[in-house]
Amino acid sequence: MAISDTSSITGQNATSAATSSNVSNEDSEQRFLKLLVTQLNNQDPLNPMQNAELTSQLAQMSTVSGIEKLNSTLSGLVNQTSSNQLLQATSLIGYNVLSPGDTLTTKTPEEGKEPASQAFAVELPGTASDVDIKIVDGTGKVVRTISAGSMTEGVNAVTWDGKDDTGAVVPAGAYRFTVEATNGSATVKATSLTFSQVAAVKQGTNGVSLELMTGNNISLSDVRLFL
């Protein structure tokens, strides 16, 4: 077998040994050096290994070792970041956060008082010249249509006074709202946002998540605002 073939096989063996999860980095280096010495002792005297080949194999081993150390460092940083993120997220417990959702809940107002206004929001990827919001009850019936006019790109705050189109207070319960946004003849995709209180914080395989009082679970990236 030619020395160049032996060099290739030796390099592959060294790389395999260095990246194996069952072998430590030091063991991999010792195996590589033994293979290299064996190769040098048994090389073809008429076709000895060139300096460039030796340097290449040494560099290969050094690279593998460096990658292992870098991966270990990055893994530690990721774990530390996750812990810090979880710790910071716990400070949101008890706060109201604005996140994707379309449910509004009304309560029976005290006698002689107006119903509490329901605050929510609409997020747009661009300007909309006309935005119509329809609030529907549990049967799907539209109880209130809000003509919000024009809205700009980003998060736009909206309030509902808890009354229907006739001005009467709606019964207490859960309602949903839909958004239709246009800019001239073009439709603008709108995202409905509602407020909900954070009940708990969880650490999962996909990172930190917030459990809301509504029972929904959202990621930190879903939060647009907290109060």
Buried (B, 14 or more C-beta within 10 A) or exposed (E): EEBEEBBEEBBEEBBEBBEEEEBEBEEBBEBBEEBBEEBEEEBEEEEEBEEEBBEEBBEBBEEBBEEBEEEEEEEEEEEEEEEEBBEEBEEBEEBBBBBBBBBBEBEEEEEEEEBEEBBBBBBBEEEBEBBBBBBBBEEEEEBBEBEBEEBEEEBBEBEBBBBBEEEEBBEEEEBBBEBBBBBEEEEBEBBBBBBBBBEBBEEEEEBBBBBBEBEBEBEBEBBBBBE
